[in-house]
């Protein structure tokens, strides 16, 4: 077997694989003998089917399978051994599979190969990036106090459900044998269906069309312990039986409240409490600033690391692998966003390999937990809630191992690379009010 690589440009190449009879014949003969020992053919005793008969009936299929198998392996091995930055999959040239399998003994397969151009990521040379420190307004401080009163209020178990309560219970569908110990924040239920939950007591049950309860597939997934794709497929009537009702009664603004929020003795009067709270709010707003910082870091990578892509090859490949799903017009319209994401993935992968960054299971689990915490919002502060979230996250990963794990793995991988870069890139802090920050962020996101 001979493999020939011909680089046509920095992004396009041809890969040719030539296979002669000596390459595949031993394996083909071996499989024919194996078939003769296991095949069940009328007129022959099991295990005594003549090899020549097997060759006549199944020989061509065995030959084709083996030749294609060896060709694919040769292509993949060459790419791996030579560390080619291949994008998309090699595309066979039109004439490669015009083969007379009855008469030919030697075969030649030629492929179009698309590659990213050579590039280097010099992290230390990336320009400085601004990190915005957001100053809160008086209204935002007041709103935060109200939120904290709820968060640090007293957990109660009322007799009947009101909107805003978190209701735990068993969600079942007899027709599909579905059963899940669920937690439903009633303020996440679509408004038209909230009345179904109002007044429910412990032990009471309701039935509903699962499609009419939640506003998004994501929320339905959290309530059922399913991936987005599996949640989308859920249909029909479900029954929910209440096990527990939890509600937070807002805390009074007093010394006990100050101690809960800030720590014991940190503030003894409201003015001091507000002053310290303002600093805490500034820190909390860092989440939005953090999103923009991450965005700016990724944009800096794209702006400062030059990578050429085989654009026409990729458009052709995307049309083939999405056969029937997208038109050429669809591909052309979405291609720039796809190419941007591909370039960013290539850069991050290069950084991870160069600096030995690895994603652990705990990193992936934390991505799931963070998403679930966002779903429960303020209601995530109930006693034992973190254990509930931890178990739900582990169940999601266990029940939906492949696609769901890959999705959260990719998120964790991206976060790990960006976190690493924050320690390497020069970051300049700038103080702005919320309104100014919103304007800055809006303009930057629009340009992207």
N, C-alpha and C positions, 0 to 999 in steps of 0.2 A: 504494500500500500504506500502511495506517495501523496503527500500534501504540499501544495504550492500556494504561496501567498504573494499577491501582487498588489502593492499599495499604489493607488491611482492618484490620491491627493491626501491631504491631512485628515480627511474625514471619510473617504470612500476607498474600498478595496475589493478585490476578487479573491476568493478562496476556492481552490480546485482540489478535489479528492479523486485519485485514481485507484481503483480496486481491481486486482487481477484474481483469477480463479484460485490461486494458491492461498489467497487471504481468507476466503470464505468457505471453500470446499470442505475442509476438515470439520467445521462446525455444522455445516448443512448435512453432511453424511452422518454425523453424530446424532443430530435431531431426528433424522429419518429412521435410524436404528431405534431410538427411544420411542418414536411413534409406533413402530412395528411391534414393540413389546407391550404397549398400553392401549393401542387402538382397538375399538370394537367394530369389526367389519363382518357383515353377514356372509356366511360361507366359510369363515375361518375361525379356528379356535382362538380364544383370547391369548395374546402373547405369541401367536404363531403366524401373524400376517407377514408375508414376504416383504422384504425391504423394497424390492423393485416395484411391487404393487403400491406401496406407500408413496414411493417416489413419483409414480405415474399419476396418482390421485392428488397428492398433497405437495409434491416436490416444488412446483413453481411458487406456491404460497410461502413455503419454508425459505426458499431462495430469496424471494423479495424481502421478507422480514429480516433476514440475516444481513443482506447487503445494506438495507436502509439503516439497520441498527449500527453496523460498523461504520457507515458513513457519518451518521450523527455523532458517534463517539469520537471519530477522527476530528470533526469540526470543533466539538466542545473541548477536546484535549488540546488542540492547537491554540485555541483562544486562551485557555487557562495557562498553559505552559509559557506562552509568550506575553501574558498579562496585557492582552489587548483591551482597550477601553471601549468594548462593543456596546452599542445602544440598539435597542430593538432586537430582533432575531435575524440571523442570516436568511436571505431570501433566495431560493433556487432560481437560476436563470431559466427562461421559458423552455429551452431545449433539453434541460438536464434530465427530465424524466420521460423523454421520448425514447423509450428503450424497447427493444425486441427481446423479451425475457426468454423466448424459446430458442433463440439462436446465438445471442451474445454470451460471451464468457467474461469479458472485461468491461468495466463500467467507469465512466467519468461523470462526476457531478461538480457543477460550478455554482458558486453562490455570490450574490451581492452582499457585502458586509459594510455596515455603517458604524463609524467610530467617532468618539469625541476626540478632538485634537489634544495633543499633549499640553498639559498645564501644570503650574505649580502654585501652591497656596503658601505665601509668606505671611503668616499671621502677624508677625511683629511689625510688618510694614503697612498694615491696614491703617487708614486715617482715624483720628479721634472721632468719637460719637457722643452726642449729647444725651444725657439722661435727665429727664425733667422731674423736678421735685414739685409736687402740686400743692398749692396753698388752698385750704377749704374756705368757703364763705360761711357767714353766720347761719344761713338757712341750712346748709349742709351739716353744720354742727348740731343744730336743733333736730334735724332728721335723724342724725346718728344717735342722739340721746334717746329718742323714741325707740329706735331699733334696739339699743342696748337694754332699755327697760323690758322689752320683750325677751331678748336673749337671756338676760340674767333674772328673769322673772321666776316665779315658782311653778314647777311642773305639777299639774293637777290631772286627775282622771275623772272628768265630768261624767254624768250619767248619760247625757245625750250629745250627739255630734252637732257642732256649729262649724260654719265655714272658717277655715284657718286651723282647724284641728288636724292632727296627724292620726290616722286610723290604721291600726294593725289588724290583720286578720287573714283568713284562709280564702284564696281565690281559686276556684275550681271550674272546670268545664267537663261535665260527665261524658259528653259524646266523644271527646278526644282523650279522656283520662288525664287531663291537665290538672296539676295541683301545685300551688306555690304559696308560701307564707309571705304575704305582701305587706308593704307599708305604703299607704296612699295619702299624700298631703292634699287635703280637700281643696285648698286654694289653687292646686294645679289641675283640678278637674275642669273641663270646659263649662262655661257659665250655665248653659242650658241644662246640664246634667247635675249641677251641684245640689239641686233640690232633692235628688235621690238619696243623698247622704245626710242631709239635715234631719235631726231627730233620731237617728239610729242609736240604739243602745247596745251594750255588751251582750253578745249572743244573738242579736238580730241579724237578718240576712236580707240582701237585695239581689235582684237579677238585672242585668243590663247587657246591651249590645256593646261589646268591647271596643268597637270602632267609634262609639259616640262618647267615650269617657275622657280621652286625653287629646290634647291639642297637637301633639307631635308623636312620631314613631319613637323618638328617643325616650319620652316620658312613659310611653306604653312599655318600652323595653325594661325600664327600671322597675315598673310596677309588676312585671311578669318574670323578671330574671332572664329575659331573652336578648339576643343580639338584635340590632336594628332590622336585619333582613328577616329573622324569624318572627319578630314582633309585627312586621308589616304583613306577614302571612296569617296572623291570628284573625279569626272571624267568628261570628256567632254569639250566642248568649252565654254569659259567665255568671257565676254566683259568688258573692263575697259575703263571708260571715265575720262579724266583728268580734275580735278577741280583746282589744284594748283601745281606749280612746285617750289621747294625750293632748294637753292644752297648756300654754304658758300664760300665766296671769302677770301683766306688766308689774315691774318692781316700782316701789316708791323711790323718789329721789331723796335718799337719806344716807346716813353713814354706812349702813349695811350695803347699800348700792355702790357707794364709792369704793368700799373694800373689795367687793366682788369684781368690779371693773378694773381697778388699778392695783389692787393688792392692799393688804391691811395697813392702815395708817398712812398711806401715800398722800391722801388729801382729807382735810377735815372740814372744808367748806366748799360751796358750789363754785366759787370763782376759781379756786385752785384746781378743782376737778375739771372745769372747762378748759383751763390752760393746758393741763396734761392731756386731756382728751383731744385737743386740737393737734398735738404732736402725734398722737396715736392715729388720728384720722389721716394726717399727712402720710404716715407710714402705710395705712390701708390703701390710700390712693395710688400707692406705688404699684399696685397690680395693673392698673390701666397704663401707667408709665412703663411698667415692665413689658407689657404687650408691644408698646411702640418701640422700646429699646430692642426687643427681639427682632421686630420688623426691620429696624434700621441696621442691625447687625447683618441680617440676611441680605438686605439691599446692598450693603457695603461689599459683601462677598461677591454678589453678582456684578457690581459696578467695577470691582478691582481685580477680578480673576477672569481673564479672557479665555473662553472656551468656544471653539467652533463646533457646530453640530451638522450632521448630514441631513439638512432640512428636507430635501426632496425625497431622500430615502425613507426618512421617518414618516413623512406623510403617506407614502406608498404603503409602508408597513402597517401604520395605524388603520388604513382603509382595509387592508387584508385581514388583520386580526379582529377587526370589528365588523366583519362582513355582514351587511344587512342592517346593522345597528346605526351606522352613521353614513352620511353621504360625503362626497368630496367637499361640498360647501361647508358641511359641519366641521370637518377636519381643518379646513383652511381658517375658519372663524375662531376655533378654539386652540389653534396650534401654538400661538405665542405664549399663552398661559401654560400649556403643556411643556414647551421648551424651557420656559423659565423654571418650572418645577424640576425638570430633568437636570438642568445645569446645577441647580441648588443641591440636589441629591448627590450629584457627582462630586461637588466641592466638599460637602459634609462627609461623604464616605472617604475622600482623600485625607481630610483632617483626622477622622477617627482612626484610620489605618496608621497614619504617620505618628500619632500621639498615643496609640494603643488605648483608645476609649472603647469600653465595652458596656453593653446594656445587660443588667441582671434582671431576674424575675421580679425582685422587689421594685425595680424602676417601672416595670410594666404594670404591676399591681397598683402602684401609686397613681398612675395615670387614670386607671379605672375608678379608683376611690375619689380622686379629685373631681371627676365628672359626676359621680353620684352625690358627693357633697353639694355640688352646685345645684343639683336637682332638688334636694331637700331644703337648701337655703337655711333660713334661721331655725327651722325645725330640726336641723342636724345637731343641735346642742342638747338633746334629751339624754338622760343617763342611759348608758349602754348603747347609744346610737353609733358610736365609732366601731364597736364590735359588730353591730348589725351591718354597717357599711362594709367592713372588712370581709365579712362572710359573703355578702352579696357580690362583692368584687371578685372574690376567689371563685364563686360559683359561676359567674359570667365567663371567666377565663377557662374554667374546667369544662363547662357545657358547650362552649363554642370555641374549641381549641384553635382551629386553623385561621380562619378569616378574621375573627375578632382579636385573637392574640396578635396577629400581624399588624392590624390597625393600631393597636395600642403600643406595640413594639416600635413602630415607626415614629409615633409621637414621642416616646421615651428616648429614642435615638436622637431625634432632632433637638429635644430639650437638653440632652447630655452634651451635644456638640456646642450649642449656643451658650450653655453654662460655662463650658471650658473656655470659650472665646471671651467671655466677660472678664476673665482673669488675665487675659493676654492683650486685649485691645485697650488703648487709652480711652477712658470715659470721663467726660466733663459734665459736672452737675450744673443745672440751671433751674432757678426757682421761678415758677409761673403760677398764676391763678387758674382755676379750673376752666373758666371760659376761654382763656388764651390757649391752654393746653388742648381743649377740644377743637379749636380752630386749626392749630398746628397739625394735630393728628388727622383731622378730616382732610386737609390738603395733601398730606403725605399718602394717605390711603387711596385717595382719588387718583393721584398720579400713577400709583402702581396698577 
